[in-house]
Amino acid sequence: MIKSHVLGFPRVGEHRELKFALESFWKGDSDEQALQAVARSLRQRHWQAQIAAGLDFITVGDFTLYDHVADHIQLLGCEPARFGFSEQQPALERYFGMVRGKTGHVDTHALEMTKWFDTNYHYMVPEFSAATQFALQPTRLLEQIEEARSLAHPIKVSLVGPLTFLWLGKSKSAGFDRLNLLDQLVPVYAQLLSQLAKAGVTWVQLDEPVLGLDIPSDWLSRCESAYQPFKSTGVKVLLSTYFSSTQGHTSLLCKLPVDGLHVDCCRALEDLPLVLDWLPNYKVLSLGLVDGRNIWATDLDQAHSLILNAFESGKGEVWIAPSCSLLHVPYRLSSDTSIRAEVRPWLAGVHEKLDELKLLKTRIEAHLGKSSWSGAQAQLWQAHQARIQARKQSPLTSNPAVRARLAALPADADQRKSPFNARQAKQQEKFNLPMLPTTTIGSFPQTANIRQLRARFRKGELDRHQYWQGIQQEIRQAVEFQERIGLDVLVHGEAERNDMVEYFGEQLEGFTFSANGWVQSYGSRCVKPPILFGDVSRPVPMTVDVTRFAQSLTDKPMKGMLTGPVTILQWSFVRDDQPRSDTALQIALAVRDEVCDLEAAGIGMIQIDEPAFREGLPLRTSRWKDYLQWAARAFRISASGVGDETQIHTHMCYSEFNDILPDIAALDADVITIETSRSDMELLRGFGEFAYPNEIGPGVYDIHSPRVPKKAELIRLIQKAIEVIPARNLWINPDCGLKTRAWAETEQALKVMVEATADTRAMLNT
């Protein structure tokens, strides 16, 4: 028997309907009823698309107003006590209080946010302690199941599994092991599954991507006992793993008391032979054959072969699916005429991936004698495979000059002229900054006026001169504001930039772009990743003119702002026909050219942002060394073409760094800025214990929350930073860029930051 399904669907809507509904609700321009109406409409639309594609189940439980892990915090009744919620507060008010830090009666820092495994999606981190209690709150999920039942189609509920939910959380209590909560959590999951059975649900998908990590043996040893109670709940359980190989404990997973196992055949194909040997034939085998992380069309011949191999090995029931949730790819690409015409046929968004599943399922059903295989279907298959072959043979993917330059790169191209101590002395003499210099990460609010300027320019209503006049006025205002509040190192505000990766991709060879290829990054924040299909080069300077103009407006240092090669790689849909390391080095050379041109234009500080450096780390430690070597080399190549007096900054955010601190230090950036406010400076402590040698700016307030911090809070955080990092090496800055914030809150927060820094300097001088 062959069935098809998806592990999850995007939430925001093909035209970002949820984003706009959320932001309207947060501003007070609409009410909860209007927000929930948009949410219901999107769920119905997504389920109808799954039915139209011939899927055997519609997936319920994957939709969220902000984040699915935050949903589970409420579902499992473990909202952190520090928020001080009362039973009288509406669930939605409590929810947004947790994820945003300010709503209704809530005014505290939001839940910490970090990357969902090695993706650019951010989840809200659960907070655990010995006092944590779980209590099932299933109303919202049951309501969505009732909505789905109206479509009279089989339902599969998707949930984060108990091991992954605990693993993703944190405890601020010293010595507390969150695994101790498993015995309390499992009965709540069992209670939930029993209620789902009563609601008519037959299958529940429990996502356990944590089983693709090098998890400790005590966690693995609890797997069987954790899943055993679910056998008597009345539902069948599909254990879902993805993103990484489970080798080392694949045999254990095959023996767990579950009814089926999902395998990521795009990122962990090496697991499949083991699963075919060890998974009992009475259990369902779900094959993740369609890439849920990238947009290249599936090689259907190869996928077909894998399915047949599963049946030939004796499997009685095989399901086919994307490798993971489709959350990470755009809705539709085949009709997006902004994409380069030659490249568009090579791509597949959500709807095209559903078509691939439908065609695969029909072909297999015909092979099994369950249906016919028509001439029209054969033509669709052949046309699809012809596009796969055309991409392999296309001259667009290769640039001989780029490849020759990379081959001739000197071995020391990634080394600065002098060690950091010598550079630091020269830079201090050149810039003469005060102790605890203040700056921002780069971007300022993207106002309605800026968006209108960009839209009118795209439509041809403004010529290039008129457009740049408008952008220059925005830059003047940003510079004047920074000087007025007393920041020490300024930025131009990035008014001309749509996105920190897309902006550079638009000016580099080897990229193409969609008009509507949005994917969710967190909450209402969406990004539109560039499509990197060929060899990368920089035809002309990208930022020199605008940075030179901004520097002309002030005597203070003006940072040149660039995105680093690893982040451009990670936050693009990257070609999969050559090693990622080769692509990263090509991008690094393009960025290096820009860095050298900025220095020649008189820009003394250049920031090369790498927020995705940690994100790119493979999930299995055995693969770390190779990645860290080429990724760090790519950054250093981009940064090492300048003199000692030129100060290189980098920025990293919303990732765990402590396990790779030697490799962060090996980047040899003169100044690194990191996110630390939501963790209450916890992330900085590792840098102190490691004795990080260069200068560092720990973020002192959370830019992802509309909340304006109090001065006393920032003074406390700065003092905590001084406890672990010498004051002479500390910078003061927000957690991240400010483009998503409004000007009113930005002005207030930065003024508080500058005042808190001044007060701390005064204390240090007394």
Buried (B, 14 or more C-beta within 10 A) or exposed (E): BBBBBBBBBBBBBBEBBBBBBBBBBBEEEBEEEEBBEBBBBBBBEBBEBBBEBBBBBBBBBBBBBBBBBBBBBBBBBBBBEEBEBEEEBEEBBBBBBBBBBBBEEBEBBBBBBBBBBBBBBBBBBBBBBEEBEBEBBBEBBBEBBEBBBEBEBBBBBBBBBBBBBBBBBBBBBEEBBBBEBBEEBBEBBBBBBBBBBEBEBBBBBBBBBBBBBEBEEEBBEBBEEBBEBBBEBBBBBBBBBBBBBBBEBBBBBBBBBBBBBBBBBBBBBEBBEBBBEBBEEEBBBBBBBBBBBBBBBBBBEEBBEBBBBBBEBEBEBBBBBBBBBBBBBBBBBBEBEEBBEBBBBBBBBBBBBBBBBBBBBBBBBBBEEEBEBEEEBEEBBEEBBEBBEEBEEBEBBEBEEBEEBBEEBEEEBBEBEEEBEEBBEBBEEBBEBEEBBBBBBBBBBBBEEBEEBBEBBEEEEBEEEEBBEBBBEBBBBBBEBBBEBBBBBBBBBBBBBBBBBBBBBBBBBBBBBBEBBBBBBBBBEBBBBBBBBBBBBBEEBBBBEBBBBBBEBBEBBBBBBBBBBBBBBBBBBBBBBBEBBBBBBBBBBBBBBBBBBBBEBEBBBBBBBBBBBBBBBBBBEEEBEEBBEBBBBBBBBBBBBBEBEBBBBBBBBBBBBBEBBEBBBBBBBBBBBBBBBBBBBBBBBBBBEBEBEBBBBBBBBBBBBBBBBEBEBBBBBBBBBBEBBEEEBBBBBBBBBBBBBEBEBBBEBBBBBBBBBBBBBEEEEE
